[in-house]
Amino acid sequence: MTTLPDAPPVGWSNALRDRRDRRLPRIAGPSGLVVFGVTGDLSRKKLMPAVYDLANRGLLPPGFTLVGFARRDWADEDFAQVVHDAVREHARTPFHEEVWHQLAEGMRFIPGDFDDDTAFKQLKAAVEELDHSRGTAGNHAFYLSVPPRFFPKVVRQLKKHGLADAPEGSWRRAVIEKPFGHDLRSAEELNRVVHDVFEPDQVFRIDHYLGKETVQNILALRFANEMYEPVWNRSYVDHVQITMAEDIGIGGRAGYYDGIGAARDVVQNHLLQLMALTAMEEPIAFDAESLLTEKLKVLKSVRVPRNPGEHTVLAQYAEGWQGGEKVAGYLQEEGIDAQSRTDTYAAIRLEVDNRRWAGVPFYLRTGKRLGRRVTEIAVVLKRAPHSPFDATATEELGENAVVIRVQPDEGMTVRFGSKVPGTSMEIRDVSMDFAYGESFTESSPEAYERLILDVLLGDANLFPRHQEVEESWKILDPIEEYWARHGRPAQYAAGSWGPVEADEMLARDGRSWRRP
Ligand code: BG6
């Protein structure tokens, strides 16, 4: 249940009261969060700071509780100190002693591993004690920030110890981090195990891209305006390019990344979700069910490349230069097997077999150690069917494009041709820009803040359902299988924009990649 702040003053007209109500902040009701894998990087850099930022923005209930579970010999105070350090280092909002103090009072730590029945009994006792001392009212979310091989064990333990069953009038939810499986078979198995314990509407799968403000704006842009939808189809769109480029390498994540690679790490989830939001039909309402229905239709309509050798490229970064410094190739990274065939770059050409998109390629690419960090969706339009200007006038005119800049320079660009000032007719590309920072004074919450709040509110709009996860694997599996049989990934120099094979893939279609 959402607790609302004070009612508007008496005497307000109904219309005003309604308007104000709609803009009231969404505040979580009595609840707590239990985090498994609380000593991991994600927890330290994202989850703990997000919890603090939510508290600081006044969006958590006063008695909110945070319980850590991990194999460490810590007391509650040690855990609170770890959270404190993480917050001081990574939180986005200023540190306030009173907010921290109130939050820290609701922190508990349970030492143990996932086989340990005693630890789960302690967890149950702690949760019940918090219901009384902090008023969490039986409402608890269990966040599995652990490697997927532990998911089955943790959810079974939650069931065994009665933690998955909500007492009358309260709720229990499970939050699961990606990767959701390694392929379709393992994802189905995982979903079976999770759904054995939790009902589908109790399960929140995190794809943090959906928590990004700019990603949510794709739907606002498309469906709250009249401007874009009329051209958002095969009659006007030439192709779509979705890029998620990173300049970082794999950092200390060799253990997770090697054997997984870019396609599984990013295409299967983030990029296919971006594609689904870009291509889907208008949902009948902005709710989880309607969004699922439309995204699923897109994913099911994706035509899997018949010849992955021609329509997909997997590659690995080799030694190169970035920011004036020499950087090592993937195979030289610490913890990586010198023979590893893991892809750090993936480019995939897909088509959506439906009336709106028939014949329009969607090019998806992602990679580590590329030229710069940028995520964008570029909807590139066809050229005007006829030009009254002579050919020299339009020599420098490119294609019109609508570019949603997901990050880091959040906003949108519309590119079109304009007459160059002067005495002759010459037309050149110009851009019209919308930048969040210039148009809004409100700051965007970090993706994890938004998603954790939504879990506590039980709002599932921004969480992929298991059907989407499985459909996404159906798209990726044949590509992974093909490349597993066909030798080593291609190579690209660190700091470049990817392998030449990816350029050739677009060149075969008479197109080229954007250089964002
Ligand atoms: C994660 C991937 O899901 O997204 C990482 O596992 C990647 O490999 C990260 O670096 C990128 O997220 P963001 O929000 O920094 O673009």
Residues whose N, C-alpha, C, O or C-beta is under 5 A from the ligand:
A	BS01	BG6	D265
